[in-house]
Amino acid sequence: MTTAPATPAAVRNAIGSGGGILRLAPTWVPRSFLMPGRRVKLAPQDIYAYGAHRGGIDERWFASTTPAANENRVPDEGLSYIVVGNQKAFTLADAVGLEGARLIGKPLWDKYQRWPVYSKFFDNLGPIPHHMHQNNQQAALV
């Protein structure tokens, strides 16, 4: 997908056009190791939009600046896009990188230098397996 480059002016325009609120496009993430529950209201032909080998879409991410850690992912998979004029304009990650404290607030920016959180809706047919999201430093302790 081709989008416009993010600029500070474009970010401020997106905020202004939304009346102070950034509109975000849905962020759908497939998982090859889980079966989708088919409750997220995707059209049936979109459940396997990335192909059966990538798995079905069973997660929707909100306000994400974190790429999905899927094998064979598309470059922007997992990233939320800001919508301007009913079109995806640029990623939230790019906007935060450009506007930092002006966009997310000085305390968050000073502590993390990024948007440090996002939410997910899971729509799996069954339970997800036990797993951990640890970094290399944490894993080295085990």
C-alpha positions as CSV (number, residue, x, y, z in Angstrom):
1,M,0.0,0.0,0.0
2,T,1.3,3.4,-0.9
3,T,0.7,6.1,1.7
4,A,1.8,9.7,2.0
5,P,5.0,10.4,3.9
6,A,4.4,11.6,7.5
7,T,5.4,15.1,8.2
8,P,4.8,17.2,11.4
9,A,2.3,19.3,9.4
10,A,0.5,16.1,8.2
11,V,0.3,14.8,11.8
12,R,-1.1,18.2,13.0
13,N,-3.6,18.2,10.1
14,A,-4.8,14.7,11.0
15,I,-5.3,15.8,14.6
16,G,-7.2,18.9,13.5
17,S,-9.3,17.1,10.9
18,G,-10.4,14.6,13.7
19,G,-11.3,17.4,16.1
20,G,-8.4,16.5,18.3
21,I,-8.8,12.8,17.9
22,L,-6.6,10.6,15.6
23,R,-8.7,8.2,13.6
24,L,-7.0,4.8,13.2
25,A,-7.7,2.2,10.6
26,P,-8.4,-1.4,11.8
27,T,-5.2,-3.4,12.3
28,W,-5.7,-7.0,11.5
29,V,-3.1,-9.6,12.4
30,P,-3.0,-13.3,11.2
31,R,-1.6,-16.1,13.3
32,S,-0.5,-19.3,11.6
33,F,-0.6,-21.3,14.8
34,L,-4.2,-20.6,15.9
35,M,-7.6,-21.0,14.3
36,P,-9.8,-17.8,14.0
37,G,-13.0,-17.8,15.9
38,R,-14.7,-15.7,13.1
39,R,-16.4,-13.3,15.5
40,V,-14.6,-10.1,14.6
41,K,-17.0,-9.4,11.8
42,L,-14.6,-9.8,8.9
43,A,-16.1,-10.9,5.6
44,P,-15.5,-14.6,5.1
45,Q,-13.1,-14.0,2.2
46,D,-10.9,-11.8,4.4
47,I,-10.3,-14.3,7.2
48,Y,-7.3,-15.7,5.2
49,A,-6.5,-12.5,3.3
50,Y,-2.7,-13.1,3.6
51,G,-3.1,-16.7,2.4
52,A,-3.7,-20.0,4.2
53,H,0.1,-20.4,4.8
54,R,0.1,-17.2,6.9
55,G,-2.9,-18.3,9.0
56,G,-6.3,-16.7,9.6
57,I,-6.8,-13.3,11.0
58,D,-7.7,-13.7,14.6
59,E,-6.4,-10.5,16.2
60,R,-7.2,-6.9,15.9
61,W,-4.7,-4.5,17.4
62,F,-5.5,-1.0,18.6
63,A,-3.1,2.0,18.6
64,S,-0.1,-0.2,17.7
65,T,3.4,1.1,16.9
66,T,4.7,-2.5,17.3
67,P,5.3,-4.6,14.2
68,A,3.8,-8.1,14.4
69,A,6.5,-10.8,14.9
70,N,5.2,-13.1,12.3
71,E,7.3,-15.0,9.8
72,N,6.9,-13.8,6.2
73,R,5.0,-10.7,7.4
74,V,4.4,-7.7,5.3
75,P,6.6,-4.7,6.3
76,D,3.8,-2.8,8.1
77,E,2.0,-5.8,9.6
78,G,0.7,-4.9,13.1
79,L,1.2,-1.2,12.7
80,S,-1.8,1.1,13.1
81,Y,-2.4,3.7,10.4
82,I,-3.8,7.1,10.9
83,V,-6.8,7.8,8.6
84,V,-7.3,11.2,7.0
85,G,-10.1,11.8,4.6
86,N,-11.2,8.1,4.6
87,Q,-7.7,7.0,3.4
88,K,-4.8,5.5,5.4
89,A,-2.3,8.3,5.5
90,F,0.8,7.2,7.6
91,T,1.6,5.0,10.6
92,L,1.0,6.0,14.2
93,A,4.6,5.0,14.7
94,D,5.8,7.6,12.2
95,A,3.5,10.2,13.8
96,V,4.8,9.5,17.3
97,G,8.4,9.6,16.0
98,L,7.8,13.0,14.5
99,E,5.7,14.7,17.1
100,G,6.8,12.8,20.3
101,A,5.8,14.7,23.4
102,R,3.4,16.9,21.5
103,L,1.4,13.8,20.5
104,I,1.7,11.4,23.5
105,G,2.6,13.8,26.3
106,K,5.9,14.7,27.9
107,P,5.9,12.1,30.7
108,L,5.4,9.2,28.3
109,W,7.9,10.6,25.8
110,D,10.5,11.4,28.4
111,K,10.3,7.9,29.9
112,Y,10.0,5.7,26.7
113,Q,10.7,7.9,23.6
114,R,7.9,6.0,21.9
115,W,4.2,5.0,22.4
116,P,4.8,2.1,24.8
117,V,1.4,0.3,24.7
118,Y,-1.3,-1.2,22.5
119,S,-4.4,-3.3,23.0
120,K,-5.6,-6.4,21.2
121,F,-8.9,-8.2,20.7
122,F,-8.3,-11.9,20.3
123,D,-10.7,-14.0,18.3
124,N,-9.4,-17.6,18.6
125,L,-11.5,-20.7,18.1
126,G,-9.8,-22.2,21.2
127,P,-7.5,-21.1,24.0
128,I,-4.1,-19.7,23.1
129,P,-1.1,-21.7,24.2
130,H,0.9,-20.6,27.2
131,H,3.6,-18.3,26.0
132,M,5.8,-15.4,27.1
133,H,6.9,-12.2,25.5
134,Q,10.4,-11.8,26.9
135,N,13.4,-9.9,25.5
136,N,16.9,-11.4,25.2
137,Q,18.0,-10.0,28.5
138,Q,15.0,-11.6,30.3
139,A,15.5,-14.9,28.5
140,A,19.1,-15.1,29.5
141,L,18.0,-15.3,33.2
142,V,16.1,-18.5,32.5
